[in-house]
Amino acid sequence: MSMQPGGPSEVPAETVRVARAAFPRGSLAIRVRDELGPLFTDEEFADLFPARGKPAWSPGRLALVLVLQFVEGLTDRQAAEAVRARIDFKYALGLELSDPGFDFSVLSEFRDRLVEEERYKTRAGVEGTISQATQRCGLRRSRYLGLAKTALQHQLTGAAINLARIDAHLTQTPRARTRTSHFAALRPVELTLDGAK
């Protein structure tokens, strides 16, 4: 598979018209595209693909599919089906309504390419986000065996949770209270002591 990078595409007019009719209040995928534009570009993944060979499906779009997959807890088959059949996914990806999508195995192959690439490392803070996701959202700790694949899942889950947070902010949906630090519990005691002086 080779990649011929393409610039960020506009959402086709017919896809916009149908998506607005089907989702008058929007959906997470639609709001993400409207507010943030294309999240990933093909150029960001150029070093994952050789210069020659059969053209690959857009890696920038595949990266967004992976994130949306984790947001909704979809299997690879379900995510590929969503790209083929769901209007809000087509809108987020900037696809024509008639776009057939891709075979579900493409997602696994793309994840493998990401895992093999050294620049995709787990960031600081991801563990806390994953812990929150497992406790509050019921996500499994890891679907994969091996440090590299687990690290990729953590990054995708973190991105999915951040998209859910952005969506909650855009729709002004209150989020569940997060836990407070043990040190925060000391604050009332400090305020009481300061008031007594």
ABEGO torsion letter per residue (X at the ends): XBBBBBBBBBBBAAAAAAAAAABAAEBAAAAAAAAAEBABBAAAAAAABBABEBBBBBAAAAAAAAAAAAAAGBBAAAAAAAAAABAAAAAAAGBBAABAEBBAAAAAAAAAAAAABAABBBBBGAAAAAAAAAAAAGBBABABBEAAAAAAAAAAAAAAAAAAAAAAAAAGBBBBBBBBBAAAAAAAAAAAAAAAX
